[in-house]
Amino acid sequence: MTPDPSGLVSAIIPVYNGERYLAEAIESVLAQEHNSLELIVVDDGSRDGSAAIARRFPAVRYRYQPNGGIGAARNLGLQLARGRFIAFLDADDVWAPGKLAAQVQAFAADPRLDIVSGHVEQFRSPDLDEVTARRIRFPRELLPGYSFGAMLIKREAFLRVGPVSTVRTKAECVDWCLRATDLGLRVAMLPDVLLRRRLHDGNHSLEHRRSLGDYAHALKASLDRRRSATASRFQERGLVYVLHGVVERPGSGSLRDRNLLDRDAFARFVRKRSPRFGPLEQAIDGASSALTIDDATMAAFDAALLAREAGHEATVFINPVNVETGTPYWFSVLDIVLDGTSRPSWRVDGHDFSLADPGGRRQCHTVLKKRICALATEELRAAAVADVAEALGLRDPELPPALAPMTPAAVQELLAAGVRIENHGWTHRHPHSGPPEALWSDIARGQAWLRERLRVDSRAYAVPFGDVAPLPGMPSDLVDAWYLARPGPPGNAGPRVFNRRALGPQDILT
């Protein structure tokens, strides 16, 4: 029976003289629980027994080509593939059990995704002699899967990006992933281990001069594309951009800085950008683009003033409770705790997370944030973060100035500078943290504070965490415009609902 192409996964294994481990790679694919699967082995001119091994498996579609490199082998596999989803596996690696099932489930949960990846576990091949094994050193922590072997990619998304490079033979995956990023493909990174990468005497020496040159060329090509795209975006209309503020030299791999832009780069961007950002209403009408900034932090304050000094309109969505009480955002404190703890690992919900590397901290952060978001009140959320801080040995974490809440005087300064202030809710409540009525009350309380303290009649609302549309039954007169910040096309997303586009580091290259 021919598999259903609507859910068919095409798994492609390129191989070149890979008889040593090819059978294990094939077996790890055929052991996957997903029942709509085709496996294609592309032999890139092997001179060993790779062909005989592939042909031992009746389920394998085997194709030979004269040696053209791994990029050419991947592209031939893509031409042969019939599936809706594309996956690759190198002939010396293995897929973890349940890889495809987890990824297909993620696509079902969010059909807007283009790529679903997961984490990579590296291991020394058990067949190595003791001397060779000791010579191979590698990081023990799980690595985010920015490699073909960890990904599952929608076919149409792959075709949008284009074929794999046959020139950058040591950086063909890096080159493709950069092109995917430049196109804005939507990616989900699962916390699960999906790929086990084998380290052996034939692959661990790949970090040589030629590969570094290929990486450098791939990065330069991406930088050129982004600069060109930035210049063309200056002419866009009808888009509403969102950021969370700026900070001096955001830390690489830092949780606390992950949503913040570099202050100097942003300052150059707003000085050079033409035409200027306009009011929200003009952007919605297609007459200009608009700039919005979420949360009542000093990082947001700084970004808003920089934009105004450069002649742009700017809107800041604030949570009045943080301004009124001086309480920092609980998720900011959580970021600081996970960044600053000296504990090497921590067990949460039955899973051990490495806290010694950025990938492990991000995984732990995702689990904790989801749990804390579900709590009903701001007090309970703050208490939960305090419990985490105590457990991780940071009872009184130091808050950096950029993440301190705005004071009432700072909000007044923004108003005096011509910055528009709108409602982010009384608290930064997740819409699913209680009954719908609790959210509506939170919105109304934020509106009341803005009206009474600032004489601002706020009819716009930016939903915290950015991904939830208005809940059924919401009073029709509560808000005039509901702003999202979710992956996907920006613009009108429903009656009085507008999706904003995140302003990222690649957008402000000048």
N, C-alpha and C positions, 0 to 999 in steps of 0.2 A: 504493500500500500504506500502511495506517495505521501510524505508528511505534509501537514497543513502549512503552506507557506506563510500564512498570517502570523504564526508563532514559531516558525522554523528558525533555528539557530544554525548558522554555517560556521563550523569550527575549522580553522585553517592552520595546519602545521607545516611551515617551511623547514626543509631539512637539507643539510649539506654535510656529507660524511658523518652522519649522526647515529650510526648503528649502535653505539655504546648505550644510549639512553632512550632511543626512539620508542621502544616498546612500552616503557613506563609512561611516557607522555601520552601515547595513544590510549593506553588502558585508563589513565586518569580522565580522559575525555569521555570514553565509552561508559565509564562508571557514573557519569552525571545522572541525576534524577530527572532532568528535563527530557520528555519523551519525544519531542519533535526536533530532531538533531541530524545534521549531516556532517561527516568528517572528511575533509579533503587534505591529503598529504601532497605537497608540491616538492618534488625532488629537484634540487637546484644543481644537477650535474654531479651527483655523488659518485665516487669511485669505490665505495665500500659496500657493505651489505644492507644499506638502508632500504633499497627497493624490495628486497626479499622480506625484510621485516614488515614493511607496510603491507605487502600483499598477503601476509599471513592472516590479516584481519579482514573478514568478508565485508564488514561495514565501511571500510575505508575506500574512498575514491582516490586513486593514485594517479598522479600526472607527473611526467618527467619533462624537464626543460634543460637545455644547455646552460652551463653555469653563467648566471647573470647577476648574482648578488641577492641578498635577502629582500631588498626592496622590490626587485622584479618578481621574486617568488611570491611575496605577499600580494602583489598586484594581479598575478595570474590566478591565485586562489580566489581573489575577490571577483574576477571575471567569471570563474566557474561557479561561484556561490549562488544559491537560489533562495537563501533565507532572508527573512525580514531583519534579522540581527546578525552581526558579524563579530566573530571572536577569533583571536590568534593565540597560539601557544608555541613557544620555541621548543625544539626537539629535545632539549636537555632539561626542561622544566616540567612541573606537574601542576595540574589544577587541584585545589582543595575540594574535598567532597562537599556537595551542595552549592558550588559556585554559581552555576547557571540558574538554579532554582531561586537563589537569593536575588540575583540580578533581574530575572524576568519578573519576580514579584515586585521589585522596586519600580520597574517600568509600568506594571499594572497599577501601582499605587499613584504614580504621577506620570501620565502619558506624555507630558510636555518634555520629559527628559530626552536628551540625545545620547548620552553616555552614562553608563553605570560602572563604576570601578570599586575596588576595595583595597585591602592592604596586602603587602607582600612580606612573606617570611623567607629569609635566606638561610640556606643550610649547606654545610660541607657534604659533598657526595660521600656516602659511606664506603665506597670502593677505593678511596684514596689511601696510599700508604701513609704512615705516620709522619714522615718528613714533609711530604707535600701538604698534608692537612695542616700541619703547624705553620707552614709558610703562608697559608691563605688566612688573612685577617679580614673581618667584616663587622659592621655594626649589628648588635644583637637585637635591637628593637625592631618592631614592625615598621615598614616603610609605606607611605601612601603609594597607591598603585598607578603612577604616571608611566605605565608601560603597557604595550599592547596585550601582553599575556594576562593582565589583571582586568582588562576592560571588556565590556559588552557594548557594542555600538550599533545604533539603528542604521540600516543600510542607507537610507536617504541622507542621513547626517554624514556618513562616510563619503558619499558621493559629493555632497556640498563642499567638503574640505578638499577632496581630490585625491589622486593616487599617492601612494607612498613614494618618497624620493628614491631614485635609483642612483643618485650622485652622492648624497651624504650617507655613505654606506655604514658609518659608525654612529650616526645620529639620526637615522631615518625616523625613529619613533619620536625623538625630541622635536624634530622639524614638523612632523604631522601634528603633534599635540599643540605646538605653538600656533600653527595655522588654525586649528580648531578653536583655540582660545581667542585668537584675533577675530574670528567670525562670531564669537559670543555663544558657542554651543553650550547647552545646559548640561552640567555634569553633577552626578551624585556620587559621593565617596562613602561607601559602606564601611562600618567599623570591622567587619569580618575579614579574616584572612582568606583570600580567594586564590592566591598564587603562591607556590613554593618555588623559589628560584634556586637552582642548584649551582653551587660554586665548585669548580673542579680545575684541573690543570690546563684545560683547554679554553677557558673563558675568563679567568681571573686576571689575565694580563692585558685586557682590552683597553686599559687607560693609558694609551700611548699618544705620541704626538699627532698622529693622523686623526684619532678620534677627537682630540681637543680642537684641531682645526675645523672639523666638521661641526662641532658644537658651536664654535665661534661664528661660523658662517650662518648657521641656522638662527642664532640669536640676532645677528645683524639684520638678516632678512625680516625677522619679526619686528624689530625696532623700526625698520624702514616702513613696513606696512602700517604700523601703529601711528607713526608720525603723519603719514599720508591720510590715514583715517581721521586723525585729530583735525587736520586742516579742513577736510570735507565736512566734519561734524559742525564746524563753526557756522555753516550755512543751514543747519537743520532747523525745522520749525515743528511746533506741536509736541515737543517732548518735555517731560518734567523729570529732572534729575534729582537724585537724593544722595547725600553723604551724611556722615556722622561727626565730622569735624576734622581738625588738623592737629598735628603734633610735630615737634622737632624730631627729625630722624626716627621715624617709627621702627621698632625693632623687628628684625626678620625672625619669623617663627613665634613672635610674641602674641599671646591671646589678647592682651589688653589693647594692642595697637592694630589688630587685624582689620578693623573697620575705619581706621583713621588714615588720612592722607598726609604726605610730607608737606609741612607748612611752606617751605620755600618754593617747592614745585607748584603748589596750589596758588601761591601769590603770583608767580610768573604766569600761570595759566589764566587767571582772571584779568591780569593786566593786558595780556595779548588777545584775549578772546573777543572776536567781533563777528556778528553783532552781540550786544549785551544781552544777558538774561533779562527777561521781562516778567511782568506779573503772572500769577497762576492762570488767571482768566484768559489772558492773551495766548498762553501756551495751549490751553484747552481748545481755544478757537482756531489754533493753527497759525497765529500771527507771530509767535516767537517761541523760544524755549524758556523754561523756568528752572530756577535752582531752589531746592528745598534742603533743609538740614534738620535731622531728627535728634531729639533728646536735649535736656536742659543741662548740658555740661559746658565747662569752659572751653573744651575743644570745639564745640559747636559755636560758642560765642566768638571765638577767634576767627573761625572760618566765615561767619556772617559779616563781621567787620571788614575782613579782607575783601570780600566780595563788594560790599558797599563802597569802600574806599576806591575800588576800581570802576565804580559807576554802574554796578549790576543791581537789579532787584534781587532780594533774597527773602525767603520765608523760613522761619524756625518753628518747628512743632515741639512744644514743651509739655512736660508733666508738672503741673503746679505743685504737687506734694513735695517734690525734690527741692523746688525753689523755696517753698514756705518753711520746710523743716530743716533744710541743709543736709538731708540724708542722701548719700551717694546711691547710684543705681546698684541694685543687688548683683546684677550680672557683671558689672565692672569690678566689684569686689571679688566675685568668683574668679574672674580672669586673673586678677592680681595674685590671688592665693595659689592658683594652679601654676602660674608662672614662677612664683617665688618659693614654693615648698622645696625642701631638701630631701623629701622622701623619694626613694627611687621608684616606688610603685604603690598602688592602692587598689583595694578590692571593692567594687561597687556592683550591686545586683548580681553577684555571682561571677563577675568577670574581673580579672586582674589587668589593670592598666598601668603601663609604664609611664611614669611621670618624669623620666629623665630625658625624654626626647619630645619634640614638638608634636609628632604624630600621635603618640600615646596621650599627651595632654589634651589634644583636640578631641580624641575619642571619649576620654573621661568627661570633658566639658560638655559634649553633646548629650551624654546620658544624664549628667547632673542637671543641665539646663532644662531638659524635657521634664524631669521630675519636679523641679522647683517651679517651673511655669504653671504647673497644674494646681499649685496651692492657691487658696482662695483669697488671701489678703497679702498686702505688702509687708505687714509685720511678720507673717509666717514665712514669707520668702526670705526676708532679711535674717530671721532666726535660723533658717535652714542653711544659709551661707555661713553664718557664724559657727554653726556646728561643723561644717566642712573645714573652716579655717582652724578651729581648735584641733580637729582630728589630724590635720596636716601640719600642725606645729606653727601656725601663723595666727595667733589669737587676735592681734591688733595689726593687720596689714596696713602698710603705708600707702595712702592714696596719692598718686601723682597729681600735680596741679591741673593737668589737662582734663582729668576725669572728675574733678571736684564739681559739685552742682553749681549752677548759676545762683547768685544771690538776687534778691529783689532789685538791688541797685544795678546789677549787670543787665537784668531784663529791661529796666528803664533806659539804660544806656543804648541798648539795641533799638528800642522804640525811637529814641531821640535821633539815632543815626539813620532812621528810615527803614529799618528791618521790620518786616511783617511777622507778627507773632500769632500762631494758630495752635489748635488743640491736639495734643497727643494722648488725651485722657488724663484724669486726675492722677492716676498711677499708671505705671507701665504694665498694665494688666493684659495677659494673654486672653483673647476672646473666648477660649475654651476652658478657662480656669474656674468656671462657675456657670450658673444659669444665665441665659441671655439678658435677663433683667439687671443682673449685676453689672454687666458691661454697659448697658444703656445708662445706668445710674452713674457709672464712672465717667462716661462721656459728658453727661449733663453737669456733673460737679465740676469738671474741668472748664466747661463753658462758663459756669457761674463765677468761678474765680477770675477768669480772664475779663469778664464783664465788670465785676465789682472792683478788682484791683487795678486793671489796666485800661478800663473803658474800651475793651476790644470785644466786638460782637463776632465771635468765631463760629462760622458755619462750615468750616472745613475740618476734617478729622483724618489724621494719619494713624492707621491702625498699628499698634505696637507689634513688633516682630514681622510685620509687613505682608503676611501670606494669607490672611483670612478675609474673605469678602463679607459684606454685611449679612448678619444672621437673619433668618426668616423672622418676621414679626416685628422688626425694628420700627419704632414710630416714624412715620414718613417725614415729620418736621424736625427730626433730631439733628440731621446734618444735610447740607446741600451737596457736599462732595466728599467722597470717601477715597483716601489715597492708599494704595498698596505699595509694596516694594518687594515684589516676588520675581523669580526668574520667569522669563517669557517676554513676549512682545510688549513694549511700552505703549501707552495710549489708552483709549477707552476700553474698559473691561466689563461694561455693563451699565445699567441706568445709574448715573451719578457716581460711577466707580472708575477710577483712573489708576493705571499701573505706572509706577515711576521706574526710571532706569537708574541703576546704581552708577555713580561716578567713581571709577576706580583709578588706580595708578596709571594704567595704560592710556586713560583718557586725557590725562593732564600733561603728557609729554610735550615739551615745546622746544 
